Amino acid sequence: MRKAFLLLLLLAAFVAATDTVTQTQFEQQTQSSPLEIARDWKVLAGLSLMLSVILVGIGYAIGVGLEMPEIKAWASNEMAQIFANALIIIVLIATIALIDGLVVSMVMGSGLNVPACSTVGQSCLQNVTVIYLQDYVSTAESGARDVLVNNMDAAHAASIRIGLYCTTAFLPLFCLQAGFTTTVAGQYMLDQDMYAILFEYYTGLLSSMEAQKFFVTEICFKMAPVVLAIGIVARAFFFTRKIGGLLIAIAAGLMFFFPGMYIFDWITLDMAVNGDKLMNADDPLCPAECGVAAPRAYYDGGSLTSPPDVYLAFSEGDAGVAAGIIDGSIASATGSNPDSPANGKTVTSCFYGAYGGCALDCRELPYPASSGNCSNMAVETLCATVPEQCKVRRLVDTSSPKFDLNEYNKCPASCKIVPPLKSDCSTGSEACMGSRFDCRLAMRSNLDWRPTTVDIEGSNYWQCVFAAACPASLDAYQNCVYVIPDSGRCNDLCVACPAECRIRDANLADLPAQCKDGDGNLLSPCATCHTAYDSCTIGMTDITSLNPPAESCGSCPAVKRIVYSTLPEDYVTGGCSIEACPKDYRAAIPRNTCESCLFTEESYVYNPPINTQCGDQCSSTGNVPAKKPGEYTKIGGDGLVGKPEIVNVAKLMVPVYLLPLFNIVTTLVFIKGLSGMLGGDIEIPGLAKVF
């Protein structure tokens, strides 16, 4: 008993020493409540604890004196509940203070300007949540305003009419005051309807965000402290313990868990949706090509990727010149450091003049269509003019010991994707810059082919027409589109060539008779299949590399150790039966083109091999939000197609509707779990139907 009291005193001292904004706010909200039970919760909680101790003492005395084990057991249980109630009060206040402190640290570390996080008497968690919601409100208001302006322009264009009237009579033509009137741009009435519908969507978005903001400010941070105070008092009595535990769980969920989920949403958008965090090349699991940055300057024979590299290219007396090369105020200068390989060579700035408008994260090849503002046509056009020496290609080093040549060769050459590694795709025509990124595709067998995207009205989008201006080549360094392999079923492409004949480099004498013509040569359809559709075949090395042990497949020739649905009988009986030669030691004949590439490492399906997964393979430099929430709606190239006005509305759907629903469900789960821990086993109505 003494140890328990000592523990409670230590915890109480810890909480009392923690002077936090959340505790102050909790006190202010309860003291200003019109409910007496909430305003005087500390006094009532203390009196209820004292009363409970007296009742427990009386019950324990009765149970011992009258030898009533039931009363004695009840008293023992109630004594434990008294200590648990006091511990819950201390832990809750300490936890709320800890959560608020974590949010303060996160916001301060992110560099965001949130004055409330450094102002006494205000909750950082509350203000960060309100800032998150208000930023989306401002974004939606701006979008709604633009839609109204566009609607006015469309209405003005649709209302313009022209007419032709004849009110005089000229022999032999009599007009009899005839006239004709028509509209000039009547099709804009359709745009009016579209803008009206979009405005309705914006009003719904604004209503949702304003409702969430009201709930956070008025319920979570004003009503929840009152509910917590009532719950603490109610839990002190055994006959209201269940409802008290439930109220405490609800208050805890509303005070810090539900608002904290908005911080989680913010981080999720920053880390997953946008993916613009810088990579940490020091991560041992981060490939070398992912740590390469776009150069700051270049010279004949090399590049300078960081400001220190630029300074080392010049002598100490030319430090000002080096600084000008870095910030782009100086176009070029001659290296003057004898210890630098750039000595005596012209060092050219990658940020001189207009080049500075192309951000570092846009200077990658293939061009990063989904990175921030890189999808903007003006930015892409500007970046196309940046010298090739100022860009970075994350090519996999084929000479590195980590490069697996066998893994690379598992995906046939005809199945490899040719990436767009050409630096300037606006050469000769800027129409390519105006095309959608998902239209920039070509087939290996037909480089003039481009995908046709059809909308619900059945007309082709004009951006896919412009994609025809993007050069396509099997040479990645002259290519501006993704050249993808042909697809199809191998039985349709390799007609009249049985599966057992689709083994490359096999000894012709070992193949069955159905694979040969009358002269003993390989069938012509099989020869065509081996050359034109090599992804429908396998090599002898694919079979022999399985290397079965002596007790398996010993009497089965290598050319028969294959798997397919239709094989000759001698391929699956005797020494070549599945029992004698298991599937683990048999090579599968492909059924579809390029199916052998399905499990190939992604960087190995490109020619040349490039790394497109640096964001996943390399850790980020931080895990705090780096920009305002509304900025994520400006990200382009997310796979959304259609008119920009519709796309802008669609981008708000996830943060306004989907993420709040996720927040509500997780908060309900938290409340249900915490309520059970606190003894509040009253079922929340309808919660079971959610799961």
C-alpha positions as CSV (number, residue, x, y, z in Angstrom):
1,M,0.0,0.0,0.0
2,R,2.8,2.4,0.9
3,K,4.6,1.7,-2.4
4,A,1.4,2.4,-4.3
5,F,0.9,5.7,-2.6
6,L,4.6,6.6,-3.3
7,L,4.2,5.7,-7.0
8,L,1.1,8.0,-7.2
9,L,3.0,10.8,-5.5
10,L,5.9,10.5,-8.0
11,L,3.6,10.5,-11.0
12,A,1.7,13.5,-9.6
13,A,4.9,15.4,-9.1
14,F,6.0,14.6,-12.7
15,V,2.7,16.0,-14.1
16,A,2.8,19.0,-11.8
17,A,6.3,19.8,-13.0
18,T,5.2,19.6,-16.7
19,D,4.0,23.1,-17.5
20,T,2.4,22.7,-20.9
21,V,0.0,24.5,-23.1
22,T,-2.4,21.6,-23.2
23,Q,-2.8,21.4,-19.4
24,T,-3.5,25.2,-19.3
25,Q,-6.1,24.8,-22.0
26,F,-7.7,21.9,-20.2
27,E,-8.0,24.0,-17.0
28,Q,-9.4,27.0,-18.9
29,Q,-12.0,25.0,-20.8
30,T,-13.3,23.2,-17.7
31,Q,-13.3,26.3,-15.5
32,S,-15.4,28.3,-18.1
33,S,-17.9,25.5,-18.4
34,P,-21.5,26.2,-17.2
35,L,-21.7,22.7,-15.8
36,E,-20.9,22.6,-12.2
37,I,-19.6,19.0,-12.4
38,A,-17.1,20.0,-15.0
39,R,-16.1,23.4,-13.5
40,D,-15.4,21.9,-10.1
41,W,-14.2,18.5,-11.3
42,K,-11.0,18.5,-9.3
43,V,-12.8,19.1,-6.0
44,L,-15.5,16.6,-6.9
45,A,-12.9,14.0,-8.0
46,G,-11.0,14.5,-4.7
47,L,-14.2,14.2,-2.6
48,S,-15.4,11.2,-4.6
49,L,-12.0,9.5,-4.0
50,M,-12.2,10.2,-0.3
51,L,-15.8,9.0,-0.1
52,S,-14.8,5.9,-2.0
53,V,-12.0,5.2,0.4
54,I,-14.4,5.6,3.4
55,L,-17.0,3.3,1.8
56,V,-14.3,0.8,1.0
57,G,-12.9,1.0,4.5
58,I,-16.4,0.4,6.0
59,G,-17.0,-2.5,3.6
60,Y,-13.7,-4.1,4.4
61,A,-14.4,-3.8,8.1
62,I,-17.8,-5.4,7.7
63,G,-16.4,-8.1,5.5
64,V,-13.7,-9.0,8.0
65,G,-15.8,-8.6,11.2
66,L,-18.8,-10.5,10.0
67,E,-16.8,-12.9,7.9
68,M,-18.5,-12.0,4.7
69,P,-16.0,-12.9,1.9
70,E,-18.2,-11.3,-0.8
71,I,-18.1,-7.8,0.9
72,K,-14.4,-8.3,1.6
73,A,-13.7,-9.1,-2.1
74,W,-15.8,-6.1,-3.2
75,A,-13.8,-3.8,-0.9
76,S,-10.5,-5.2,-2.2
77,N,-11.6,-4.7,-5.8
78,E,-12.8,-1.2,-5.1
79,M,-9.5,-0.2,-3.5
80,A,-7.7,-1.3,-6.6
81,Q,-10.1,0.8,-8.7
82,I,-9.4,3.8,-6.5
83,F,-5.7,3.6,-7.3
84,A,-6.4,2.9,-10.9
85,N,-8.6,6.0,-11.2
86,A,-5.9,8.2,-9.7
87,L,-3.3,6.7,-12.0
88,I,-5.5,7.2,-15.0
89,I,-5.9,10.9,-14.2
90,I,-2.2,11.4,-14.0
91,V,-1.3,9.3,-17.1
92,L,-3.9,11.0,-19.2
93,I,-2.8,14.5,-18.4
94,A,0.9,13.5,-18.9
95,T,0.1,11.8,-22.2
96,I,-1.8,14.8,-23.6
97,A,1.1,17.0,-22.6
98,L,3.5,14.6,-24.3
99,I,1.5,14.5,-27.5
100,D,1.4,18.3,-27.7
101,G,5.2,18.4,-27.1
102,L,5.8,16.0,-29.9
103,V,3.7,18.2,-32.3
104,V,5.7,21.3,-31.2
105,S,9.0,19.5,-32.0
106,M,7.7,18.2,-35.4
107,V,6.4,21.6,-36.5
108,M,9.5,23.5,-35.3
109,G,11.7,20.9,-37.1
110,S,9.8,21.3,-40.4
111,G,10.4,25.0,-40.7
112,L,6.8,25.9,-41.1
113,N,5.6,29.2,-39.7
114,V,3.1,28.3,-36.9
115,P,3.3,31.1,-34.3
116,A,0.9,29.3,-32.0
117,C,3.4,26.6,-31.3
118,S,5.7,29.1,-29.6
119,T,3.0,31.1,-27.9
120,V,2.0,30.5,-24.3
121,G,-1.7,29.7,-23.7
122,Q,-2.4,28.2,-27.1
123,S,-2.4,24.6,-28.2
124,C,0.1,23.7,-30.9
125,L,-1.9,20.6,-31.9
126,Q,-5.1,22.6,-32.3
127,N,-3.5,25.3,-34.4
128,V,-1.6,23.0,-36.6
129,T,-4.8,21.1,-37.3
130,V,-6.7,24.3,-38.0
131,I,-3.9,25.4,-40.3
132,Y,-4.1,22.1,-42.2
133,L,-7.8,22.4,-42.7
134,Q,-7.8,26.2,-43.4
135,D,-5.2,25.7,-46.2
136,Y,-7.6,23.3,-48.0
137,V,-10.5,25.7,-47.4
138,S,-8.4,28.5,-49.1
139,T,-7.5,26.2,-51.9
140,A,-11.2,25.2,-52.5
141,E,-12.3,28.8,-52.3
142,S,-9.7,29.8,-54.9
143,G,-10.8,27.0,-57.2
144,A,-14.5,27.9,-56.7
145,R,-13.7,31.5,-57.5
146,D,-11.9,30.5,-60.8
147,V,-14.8,28.3,-61.8
148,L,-17.2,31.3,-61.3
149,V,-15.0,33.5,-63.4
150,N,-14.8,30.8,-66.2
151,N,-18.5,30.4,-66.0
152,M,-19.0,34.1,-66.5
153,D,-16.7,34.0,-69.6
154,A,-18.5,31.0,-71.0
155,A,-21.9,32.7,-70.4
156,H,-20.7,35.8,-72.2
157,A,-19.4,33.8,-75.1
158,A,-22.6,31.8,-75.4
159,S,-24.8,34.9,-75.3
160,I,-23.2,36.5,-78.3
161,R,-25.5,36.4,-81.3
162,I,-25.4,37.7,-84.8
163,G,-28.3,38.5,-87.1
164,L,-29.2,39.4,-90.7
165,Y,-32.3,41.5,-91.4
166,C,-33.8,42.8,-94.6
167,T,-36.4,45.6,-94.2
168,T,-36.5,47.1,-97.7
169,A,-37.8,45.9,-101.0
170,F,-35.7,45.7,-104.1
171,L,-37.2,44.5,-107.3
172,P,-37.5,41.7,-108.1
173,L,-36.6,40.6,-104.5
174,F,-39.2,41.4,-101.8
175,C,-37.8,40.9,-98.2
176,L,-41.0,41.6,-96.4
177,Q,-38.9,42.4,-93.2
178,A,-37.3,38.9,-93.1
179,G,-34.4,38.2,-90.7
180,F,-32.1,35.5,-89.4
181,T,-30.4,35.3,-86.0
182,T,-28.0,32.7,-84.7
183,T,-25.4,32.2,-81.9
184,V,-21.6,32.5,-82.5
185,A,-20.4,30.1,-79.8
186,G,-23.5,28.2,-78.6
187,Q,-21.3,25.3,-77.5
188,Y,-20.2,27.3,-74.5
189,M,-23.5,26.5,-72.9
190,L,-22.1,23.0,-72.3
191,D,-19.2,24.6,-70.5
192,Q,-21.7,26.6,-68.4
193,D,-23.3,23.4,-67.2
194,M,-19.9,21.9,-66.5
195,Y,-18.9,24.9,-64.4
196,A,-22.2,24.9,-62.5
197,I,-21.7,21.2,-61.6
198,L,-18.1,21.9,-60.6
199,F,-19.2,24.8,-58.4
200,E,-21.6,22.4,-56.6
201,Y,-18.7,20.1,-55.9
202,Y,-16.7,23.0,-54.5
203,T,-19.5,24.0,-52.2
204,G,-19.7,20.4,-51.0
205,L,-15.9,20.4,-50.4
206,L,-16.1,23.7,-48.5
207,S,-19.0,22.5,-46.4
208,S,-17.0,19.3,-45.5
209,M,-13.8,21.2,-44.6
210,E,-15.7,23.9,-42.6
211,A,-17.6,21.2,-40.7
212,Q,-14.3,19.5,-39.9
213,K,-12.7,22.7,-38.7
214,F,-15.8,23.5,-36.5
215,F,-15.6,20.0,-35.0
216,V,-11.9,20.3,-34.2
217,T,-12.1,23.8,-32.7
218,E,-15.5,23.6,-30.9
219,I,-15.8,19.9,-30.0
220,C,-12.3,18.5,-29.8
221,F,-10.7,21.4,-27.9
222,K,-13.7,22.9,-26.1
223,M,-16.2,20.2,-25.4
224,A,-13.8,17.2,-25.0
225,P,-12.0,18.6,-21.9
226,V,-15.5,19.0,-20.3
227,V,-16.3,15.4,-21.2
228,L,-13.0,14.3,-19.8
229,A,-13.6,16.0,-16.5
230,I,-17.1,14.5,-16.2
231,G,-15.6,11.1,-17.0
232,I,-13.0,11.4,-14.4
233,V,-15.6,12.2,-11.7
234,A,-18.0,9.5,-12.9
235,R,-15.3,6.8,-12.9
236,A,-14.6,7.4,-9.2
237,F,-18.0,5.8,-8.2
238,F,-18.6,2.1,-8.8
239,F,-22.2,2.6,-10.1
240,T,-21.0,5.0,-12.8
241,R,-17.6,3.5,-13.5
242,K,-18.5,2.0,-16.9
243,I,-19.9,5.3,-18.3
244,G,-17.0,7.2,-16.8
245,G,-14.5,5.0,-18.5
246,L,-16.3,5.4,-21.8
247,L,-16.4,9.2,-21.4
248,I,-12.7,9.3,-20.7
249,A,-11.9,7.2,-23.8
250,I,-14.1,9.5,-25.9
251,A,-12.5,12.6,-24.6
252,A,-9.0,11.3,-25.1
253,G,-9.8,10.3,-28.6
254,L,-11.2,13.7,-29.4
255,M,-8.6,15.7,-27.6
256,F,-5.4,14.3,-29.1
257,F,-6.0,11.2,-31.3
258,F,-8.4,12.6,-33.8
259,P,-6.5,15.9,-34.3
260,G,-3.3,14.0,-34.4
261,M,-4.6,12.0,-37.3
262,Y,-4.6,15.2,-39.4
263,I,-0.9,15.5,-38.7
264,F,-0.5,11.9,-39.9
265,D,-2.4,12.8,-43.1
266,W,-0.1,15.7,-43.6
267,I,3.0,13.6,-43.3
268,T,1.4,10.9,-45.5
269,L,0.8,13.4,-48.3
270,D,4.3,14.7,-48.0
271,M,6.0,11.3,-47.9
272,A,3.9,9.1,-50.2
273,V,1.8,11.3,-52.5
274,N,4.3,14.0,-53.3
275,G,7.5,11.9,-52.8
276,D,9.7,15.0,-53.1
277,K,11.8,14.2,-50.0
278,L,15.6,14.3,-50.7
279,M,17.3,11.0,-50.6
280,N,20.0,10.0,-48.2
281,A,22.9,8.6,-50.2
282,D,24.7,7.5,-47.0
283,D,22.1,4.8,-46.5
284,P,23.9,1.5,-47.0
285,L,20.8,0.1,-48.8
286,C,20.7,3.1,-51.2
287,P,22.2,2.2,-54.6
288,A,25.0,4.4,-55.8
289,E,23.0,5.8,-58.8
290,C,20.4,7.1,-56.4
291,G,22.9,9.3,-54.6
292,V,24.0,11.2,-57.8
293,A,22.8,14.8,-57.9
294,A,22.2,17.0,-60.8
295,P,25.5,19.0,-61.5
296,R,25.9,22.6,-60.5
297,A,28.4,23.3,-63.3
298,Y,30.3,21.3,-65.9
299,Y,33.5,21.4,-67.9
300,D,34.9,19.5,-70.8
301,G,35.4,16.0,-69.4
302,G,33.5,16.2,-66.1
303,S,30.9,17.8,-63.9
304,L,30.7,19.6,-60.5
305,T,27.7,18.3,-58.5
306,S,28.0,20.4,-55.3
307,P,29.0,23.9,-54.2
308,P,32.2,22.7,-52.6
309,D,33.2,21.0,-55.9
310,V,32.7,24.3,-57.7
311,Y,34.8,26.2,-55.1
312,L,37.6,23.6,-55.4
313,A,37.8,24.3,-59.2
314,F,38.9,27.8,-58.5
315,S,41.7,29.4,-56.5
316,E,41.1,31.2,-53.2
317,G,41.3,34.6,-55.0
318,D,38.5,33.5,-57.4
319,A,36.0,32.6,-54.6
320,G,33.6,35.3,-55.8
321,V,33.7,33.8,-59.3
322,A,32.9,30.4,-57.9
323,A,29.9,31.8,-56.0
324,G,28.7,33.4,-59.2
325,I,28.9,30.1,-61.0
326,I,26.8,28.5,-58.2
327,D,24.0,31.1,-58.0
328,G,23.9,31.6,-61.8
329,S,25.0,35.2,-61.9
330,I,28.1,34.2,-64.0
331,A,27.7,32.2,-67.1
332,S,31.2,30.6,-67.2
333,A,34.8,31.1,-66.1
334,T,38.1,29.4,-66.4
335,G,39.1,27.0,-63.6
336,S,42.2,28.4,-61.7
337,N,43.0,25.7,-59.1
338,P,46.1,23.7,-60.2
339,D,44.9,20.8,-58.0
340,S,41.5,20.5,-59.8
341,P,40.9,18.5,-63.0
342,A,39.0,21.6,-64.2
343,N,42.1,23.8,-64.1
344,G,42.5,25.7,-67.3
345,K,39.1,24.5,-68.6
346,T,35.9,26.5,-69.0
347,V,33.5,25.8,-66.1
348,T,29.9,26.5,-67.2
349,S,27.1,27.3,-64.8
350,C,24.0,25.1,-64.9
351,F,21.9,27.9,-63.4
352,Y,22.8,30.9,-65.5
353,G,19.9,33.1,-66.7
354,A,16.7,31.2,-67.5
355,Y,18.3,27.8,-66.5
356,G,17.6,28.8,-62.9
357,G,13.9,28.3,-63.5
358,C,14.4,24.6,-63.9
359,A,14.6,23.1,-60.3
360,L,17.1,20.4,-59.4
361,D,14.4,17.8,-59.0
362,C,13.3,18.4,-62.6
363,R,16.8,17.7,-64.0
364,E,16.5,14.0,-64.2
365,L,16.2,11.7,-67.3
366,P,13.7,10.2,-67.8
367,Y,12.0,13.5,-67.1
368,P,10.2,13.3,-63.7
369,A,6.6,13.8,-64.8
370,S,5.1,13.3,-61.3
371,S,7.5,15.4,-59.3
372,G,6.1,18.7,-58.0
373,N,5.7,21.4,-60.7
374,C,7.9,19.5,-63.2
375,S,4.7,18.5,-65.1
376,N,4.0,22.1,-65.9
377,M,4.4,22.6,-69.7
378,A,6.4,25.8,-69.3
379,V,8.7,24.2,-66.8
380,E,9.3,21.2,-69.0
381,T,9.9,23.3,-72.0
382,L,12.5,25.3,-70.0
383,C,14.1,22.2,-68.6
384,A,14.4,20.8,-72.2
385,T,16.8,23.7,-73.0
386,V,19.1,23.1,-70.0
387,P,22.3,21.5,-71.3
388,E,22.5,17.7,-71.1
389,Q,25.7,18.0,-69.0
390,C,23.5,19.6,-66.3
391,K,21.2,16.6,-66.0
392,V,21.4,13.2,-64.3
393,R,20.6,9.8,-65.6
394,R,20.3,7.2,-62.8
395,L,21.8,4.4,-64.8
396,V,22.6,1.2,-63.1
397,D,26.4,0.5,-63.1
398,T,26.7,-2.8,-65.1
399,S,30.3,-3.1,-64.0
400,S,29.4,-3.1,-60.4
401,P,29.7,-6.4,-58.4
402,K,26.1,-5.9,-57.3
403,F,24.9,-6.0,-60.9
404,D,23.4,-9.5,-61.6
405,L,23.9,-10.3,-65.3
406,N,21.9,-13.5,-65.1
407,E,19.0,-11.6,-63.6
408,Y,19.3,-9.0,-66.4
409,N,19.3,-11.6,-69.1
410,K,16.2,-13.4,-67.8
411,C,14.2,-10.6,-69.4
412,P,14.8,-11.0,-73.2
413,A,16.0,-8.0,-75.2
414,S,12.8,-7.8,-77.1
415,C,10.9,-7.3,-73.8
416,K,13.0,-4.6,-72.4
417,I,11.5,-1.1,-72.2
418,V,13.5,1.7,-73.9
419,P,13.3,4.8,-71.6
420,P,13.2,8.4,-72.9
421,L,16.8,9.5,-72.1
422,K,17.0,12.3,-74.8
423,S,17.8,15.6,-73.1
424,D,15.9,18.1,-75.4
425,C,12.6,16.7,-76.7
426,S,11.5,20.1,-78.0
427,T,14.1,20.0,-80.9
428,G,12.3,20.9,-84.1
429,S,8.9,21.1,-82.5
430,E,7.5,22.1,-79.1
431,A,4.3,20.1,-79.7
432,C,5.8,17.2,-77.7
433,M,5.9,19.4,-74.6
434,G,2.1,19.9,-74.9
435,S,1.3,16.2,-74.9
436,R,0.2,14.2,-71.9
437,F,2.8,12.0,-70.3
438,D,0.6,8.9,-70.5
439,C,0.4,9.5,-74.3
440,R,4.1,9.3,-74.8
441,L,4.3,5.6,-75.6
442,A,5.4,3.7,-78.6
443,M,5.4,0.0,-79.6
444,R,8.7,-1.7,-80.4
445,S,7.2,-3.0,-83.6
446,N,5.7,0.3,-84.6
447,L,7.5,3.4,-83.4
448,D,4.8,5.7,-84.9
449,W,2.1,4.2,-82.7
450,R,0.7,6.3,-79.8
451,P,-2.1,5.3,-77.4
452,T,-5.5,6.8,-78.1
453,T,-7.3,7.9,-75.0
454,V,-11.1,8.2,-75.6
455,D,-13.3,10.1,-73.2
456,I,-17.0,9.4,-72.5
457,E,-18.1,11.4,-75.6
458,G,-15.9,9.3,-77.8
459,S,-13.5,12.0,-79.1
460,N,-9.7,11.8,-78.8
461,Y,-7.9,14.1,-76.5
462,W,-5.8,16.6,-78.3
463,Q,-2.8,15.9,-76.0
464,C,-2.4,12.4,-77.5
465,V,-2.3,13.9,-81.0
466,F,0.6,16.1,-79.9
467,A,2.5,13.1,-78.6
468,A,3.2,12.1,-82.2
469,A,5.7,14.9,-82.3
470,C,7.8,13.2,-79.6
471,P,10.7,11.3,-81.3
472,A,10.7,7.6,-80.7
473,S,13.8,5.4,-81.1
474,L,15.2,2.1,-79.9
475,D,18.3,4.2,-78.9
476,A,17.3,5.5,-75.5
477,Y,19.5,8.6,-75.9
478,Q,17.6,9.7,-79.0
479,N,14.2,8.6,-77.5
480,C,11.5,10.9,-76.0
481,V,8.8,8.2,-75.3
482,Y,8.7,4.9,-73.5
483,V,9.1,2.2,-76.1
484,I,7.2,-0.8,-74.8
485,P,7.3,-4.4,-76.1
486,D,4.6,-6.1,-78.1
487,S,2.2,-8.3,-76.2
488,G,0.2,-11.4,-77.0
489,R,-0.3,-15.1,-76.4
490,C,2.7,-17.2,-77.6
491,N,0.4,-19.8,-79.3
492,D,-1.0,-17.0,-81.5
493,L,2.4,-15.6,-82.3
494,C,4.3,-18.9,-82.7
495,V,1.6,-20.7,-84.7
496,A,2.5,-24.2,-85.9
497,C,5.5,-24.3,-83.5
498,P,4.8,-26.7,-80.6
499,A,5.9,-25.8,-77.1
500,E,8.6,-28.5,-77.0
501,C,10.2,-26.9,-80.0
502,R,10.6,-23.5,-78.4
503,I,14.1,-24.2,-76.9
504,R,16.8,-22.0,-78.1
505,D,20.4,-23.2,-78.6
506,A,19.2,-26.8,-78.4
507,N,21.0,-29.6,-80.3
508,L,18.7,-30.1,-83.3
509,A,19.2,-33.9,-83.1
510,D,17.8,-33.9,-79.5
511,L,14.5,-32.3,-80.5
512,P,11.5,-34.5,-81.4
513,A,10.5,-35.2,-85.0
514,Q,7.6,-32.7,-84.9
515,C,10.1,-29.9,-84.6
516,K,11.8,-30.7,-88.0
517,D,10.8,-30.5,-91.6
518,G,11.4,-33.2,-94.2
519,D,15.0,-32.3,-94.6
520,G,15.7,-32.5,-90.9
521,N,15.9,-28.7,-90.4
522,L,14.1,-26.7,-87.8
523,L,10.5,-25.9,-88.8
524,S,10.2,-22.5,-90.4
525,P,7.6,-21.2,-88.0
526,C,9.9,-22.3,-85.1
527,A,12.8,-20.4,-86.6
528,T,10.6,-17.3,-86.9
529,C,9.4,-17.8,-83.3
530,H,13.0,-18.1,-82.0
531,T,14.1,-14.8,-83.7
532,A,11.0,-12.5,-83.7
533,Y,9.4,-13.7,-80.4
534,D,12.3,-14.9,-78.3
535,S,10.3,-14.1,-75.1
536,C,8.1,-17.1,-76.1
537,T,11.1,-19.4,-75.9
538,I,13.6,-20.6,-73.3
539,G,17.3,-21.2,-73.6
540,M,19.2,-24.4,-72.8
541,T,21.0,-22.5,-70.1
542,D,17.6,-21.9,-68.4
543,I,17.1,-25.6,-68.1
544,T,20.7,-26.7,-67.2
545,S,21.0,-23.9,-64.6
546,L,18.4,-25.7,-62.5
547,N,21.0,-28.4,-61.9
548,P,18.9,-31.3,-60.5
549,P,20.6,-33.7,-58.1
550,A,21.7,-37.1,-59.3
551,E,18.7,-38.9,-57.9
552,S,16.3,-36.6,-59.8
553,C,15.9,-36.3,-63.6
554,G,18.9,-38.6,-64.0
555,S,17.4,-40.5,-66.9
556,C,15.5,-37.5,-68.4
557,P,17.2,-35.6,-71.2
558,A,17.6,-31.9,-70.7
559,V,15.4,-30.9,-73.6
560,K,12.5,-32.9,-72.0
561,R,12.8,-31.2,-68.6
562,I,10.2,-28.6,-69.4
563,V,6.7,-27.7,-68.2
564,Y,3.7,-27.0,-70.4
565,S,0.0,-28.0,-70.6
566,T,0.4,-29.9,-73.9
567,L,3.5,-32.1,-74.1
568,P,4.2,-35.4,-75.7
569,E,3.6,-38.5,-73.5
570,D,7.3,-39.4,-73.2
571,Y,7.9,-35.9,-71.6
572,V,5.8,-36.8,-68.6
573,T,6.2,-40.5,-68.2
574,G,9.0,-42.9,-67.2
575,G,12.2,-41.2,-66.2
576,C,10.6,-37.8,-67.1
577,S,7.5,-38.2,-65.0
578,I,6.7,-35.6,-62.4
579,E,7.6,-38.0,-59.6
580,A,11.0,-38.8,-61.1
581,C,11.7,-35.3,-62.3
582,P,9.9,-32.7,-60.1
583,K,8.7,-29.3,-61.4
584,D,11.4,-27.6,-59.4
585,Y,14.0,-28.9,-61.9
586,R,11.9,-28.1,-65.0
587,A,11.8,-24.9,-67.0
588,A,8.4,-23.5,-67.9
589,I,7.7,-22.7,-71.5
590,P,6.2,-19.1,-71.6
591,R,2.5,-18.9,-72.5
592,N,2.5,-15.1,-73.1
593,T,5.2,-12.8,-74.4
594,C,7.5,-11.2,-71.8
595,E,6.0,-13.2,-68.9
596,S,9.6,-14.1,-67.9
597,C,10.1,-10.5,-67.0
598,L,7.3,-10.4,-64.4
599,F,9.6,-11.2,-61.5
600,T,12.6,-9.4,-62.8
601,E,14.0,-6.5,-60.8
602,E,12.4,-3.4,-62.1
603,S,15.6,-1.6,-63.1
604,Y,16.6,-4.6,-65.2
605,V,13.6,-4.4,-67.5
606,Y,14.9,-1.2,-69.1
607,N,17.5,-1.0,-71.8
608,P,19.8,0.5,-70.6
609,P,19.1,-0.5,-67.0
610,I,18.0,2.5,-64.9
611,N,16.8,2.9,-61.4
612,T,13.3,4.2,-61.0
613,Q,12.8,3.2,-57.4
614,C,15.2,5.5,-55.6
615,G,12.5,7.0,-53.5
616,D,11.6,3.6,-52.1
617,Q,15.1,2.2,-51.8
618,C,16.7,5.3,-50.1
619,S,15.5,6.8,-46.8
620,S,14.5,10.4,-46.7
621,T,16.3,13.1,-44.8
622,G,13.3,13.8,-42.6
623,N,9.8,12.7,-41.7
624,V,8.2,16.1,-41.0
625,P,5.9,18.0,-43.4
626,A,7.9,20.4,-45.6
627,K,5.1,22.4,-47.3
628,K,1.6,23.6,-46.8
629,P,-1.2,21.0,-47.4
630,G,-2.7,22.9,-50.3
631,E,0.5,22.6,-52.3
632,Y,-0.2,18.9,-52.9
633,T,-3.2,19.8,-55.0
634,K,-0.8,21.5,-57.5
635,I,1.1,18.3,-58.2
636,G,0.7,17.2,-61.8
637,G,1.2,13.9,-63.7
638,D,-0.6,11.8,-61.1
639,G,-2.5,9.7,-63.6
640,L,-5.5,12.1,-63.6
641,V,-6.7,12.9,-67.1
642,G,-9.3,15.4,-68.3
643,K,-9.9,19.1,-68.2
644,P,-7.8,21.0,-65.7
645,E,-10.9,22.3,-63.9
646,I,-12.1,18.8,-63.3
647,V,-8.7,17.5,-62.3
648,N,-8.4,20.3,-59.7
649,V,-11.6,19.2,-58.1
650,A,-10.6,15.5,-58.2
651,K,-7.3,16.2,-56.4
652,L,-9.2,17.6,-53.4
653,M,-11.4,14.5,-53.0
654,V,-8.8,12.5,-51.2
655,P,-7.8,15.0,-48.5
656,V,-11.3,16.3,-48.0
657,Y,-13.4,13.1,-48.1
658,L,-11.3,10.0,-48.0
659,L,-8.7,10.9,-45.3
660,P,-11.3,12.3,-42.8
661,L,-13.3,9.1,-43.1
662,F,-10.1,7.2,-42.3
663,N,-9.5,9.5,-39.4
664,I,-13.0,8.9,-38.0
665,V,-12.7,5.1,-38.3
666,T,-9.3,4.9,-36.6
667,T,-10.5,7.3,-33.8
668,L,-13.5,5.0,-33.2
669,V,-11.2,2.0,-33.0
670,F,-9.0,3.9,-30.6
671,I,-12.0,4.9,-28.4
672,K,-13.4,1.3,-28.4
673,G,-10.0,-0.1,-27.4
674,L,-9.3,2.5,-24.7
675,S,-12.8,2.3,-23.3
676,G,-12.4,-1.4,-22.7
677,M,-9.1,-0.8,-20.9
678,L,-10.7,1.8,-18.7
679,G,-13.6,-0.4,-17.8
680,G,-16.0,1.4,-20.0
681,D,-17.5,-1.7,-21.6
682,I,-20.7,0.1,-22.8
683,E,-20.9,-0.7,-26.6
684,I,-20.8,2.4,-28.9
685,P,-24.1,2.1,-30.9
686,G,-23.5,1.1,-34.5
687,L,-19.8,0.8,-34.2
688,A,-19.8,-3.0,-34.7
689,K,-21.5,-2.4,-38.1
690,V,-18.5,-0.4,-39.3
691,F,-16.2,-3.4,-39.1
